[in-house]
Amino acid sequence: MKLTPTKFLLLLVTALAVAFLTSSPSALSQTKTRSKPVPQTGDDTVHVIQPPVAPLDGQRLDEVLRQLQGGLRLVRPDLAKADRMMMEGHYDEALALLLPMWKKDPGDEMTATSLKQAYRGLKDYSGVLEVLRTQLGSHPKEAAYLADLADTWWKLDQNDSAMATVGQLIASDPKDADRYRVAAETYARAGKYREGIETYRDARKILGDSVLFAENLAQIFEARREYATAIDEYFRWLRSRPDARSAVQHRITNLIKLPEAAGEITAALKRIVKESPNDEYAHRLYGDLLFESGLVDTAFAEYRRADHFASQPGEHQLYGIMRSLETQHYATARAEAMSFLKVYPKHPKAIDVNFVLARAELGLGHADVAVGMLKQLAFQMPDGPERSHVEFEIGEIYRLETQRMDSARVYFQHVAAQGDRTPKRTAALIRLGDLDVYF
C-alpha cells in the first residue's frame, strides 16, 4: 500500500506518541482473525478465513489510525471526547462535535477518520462520501480511499459506481501488484468472490507472475469448498515461498481432517505426487492424508519418500512417529521408532525417539520394558542435562505406572543432586516433596 506523505508522517508520529505516552500494545499486534460469510451453490455457508493481519482497506486504515492516534489524543481532548461519545453509542453528538472541526480543517486526517466513523455509526453513507471525496480531491490515486469509496457505494446499493471505482483503483497504477490485492479484497467484502478471483488471476497475467497471490486464492477456494483448486494454490504458495512451509502444511493438514474434503484432496495430492515425484512436501502431505484416513503403515512409505528429498534426514518419519504416539498407535510408534534409531543412531532427535519408544512400550502395557530401555540409555550417557532428563522419566514411570515410590525417590534425588546443571532439578524437588507428603 502506497501511503501519501501526509499519512506516512501521521503514522510515524502517532506510533512514536503511542510508544512514549501509552503502554498498550500496538493496534497492529491486536488485529484478530476475522471471518466473512461466503455464498455457496448449495445450502451451506462457510467462511473466508482472513489473514491474521488485515489489509489496510479504507475502514481498516481508519481503525488502525484511530488506535495509533490514541497517544496523540491525550493532547487532542476534542477527539478524545468524540471517541468517548461513539464508544457510548452517541454518534449524533460526536458528529455535531466533529463536523465543524473537519470543515475548518478538511486536511486533518485524524478528524476525518473520526468523522467517517461517526457517519458510519449513523449509517449516513452520504456523509462518508462527502469526506472521501474531499480526501480523494487531494490524493486521487490513494488506494485506501478508493477502496473505501467502493465499499460506501455498495452500502448505498450503487453497484455500477462501486465497480467503476474498483476499476479506477487498478487503473491508477496497473503495474502495482498491491492494487490488485486491495481490489480483490474490496470485491470480497461485497460478496463478489468470483470478481475477486478474476482480479487475482488478471494480476498474474498482467504482471507475468504465475504464483502471485497464491495464498490469497488458496484461502478463497478453501472457503468456497473448492478443495482441489485450493490445494493447487497452496502448493504454488509453497514453491514460491519455501519459508511458508509450516503455514502451508498446517493449513493442508487441517483440510485433510475434513471428511467432506477427503475425495477432492486425495485426487489432488495423488496428481501432484505423480506430476512432481521429487516434491518433498507432496509426499509428506500425501502421507498425512493416508495417516488421517487410517492407512498408517502406507503413510510411513510416503514419509520415507519425502525424507529422500529432505534437508534434515528422517524429518518426516520422525513426524509420523510422534503422530503415532499421539494417536495411540503404539505398535506402529514402537516399530517405526526402532527402525529410526537403527538408521539414524546419532540423529539430533535420537533421545526424543527413545522417549517415544519407551512411551509406546508403556502404552502397550510394558512398563518394565520401558524402564529397562531408559536405564540402558542413561547408562550410556555422561552426567548432564540429557541424562537427567532420562532419569527423571524413569522416576516418573516408577511413580505413575508401577507405584514403586522408593525407586522413584532414588531417581528424583539423583536428578536434584545435579543442581543447576539440569532444568529438571526443580521438577525433581517438587516430586520429592510430593513423595514425602503422601508416601
ABEGO torsion letter per residue (X at the ends): XBBBAAAAAAAAAAAAAAAAABABBBAAAABBBBBBBBBBABABBBBBBBBABBBBBAAAAAAAAAAAAAAAAAABAAAAAAAAAAAAGBAAAAAAAAAAAAAABAABAAAAAAAAAAAAAAGBAAAAAAAAAAAAAABAABAAAAAAAAAAAAAAGBAAAAAAAAAAAAAABAABAAAAAAAAAAAAAAGBAAAAAAAAAAAAAAAGBAABGAAAAAAAAAAAGBAAAAAAAAAAAAAABAAAAAAAAAAAAAAAABAAAAAAAAAAAAAAAAABAABAAAAAAAAAAAAAAGBAAAAAAAAAAAAAABABBGAAAAAAAAAAAAAGBAAAAAAAAAAAAAABAABAAAAAAAAAAAAAAAAAGBAAAAAAAAAAAAAABBBEAAAAAAAAAAAAAAAAAAGBAAAAAAAAAAAAAAEAABAAAAAAAAAAAAAAAAX
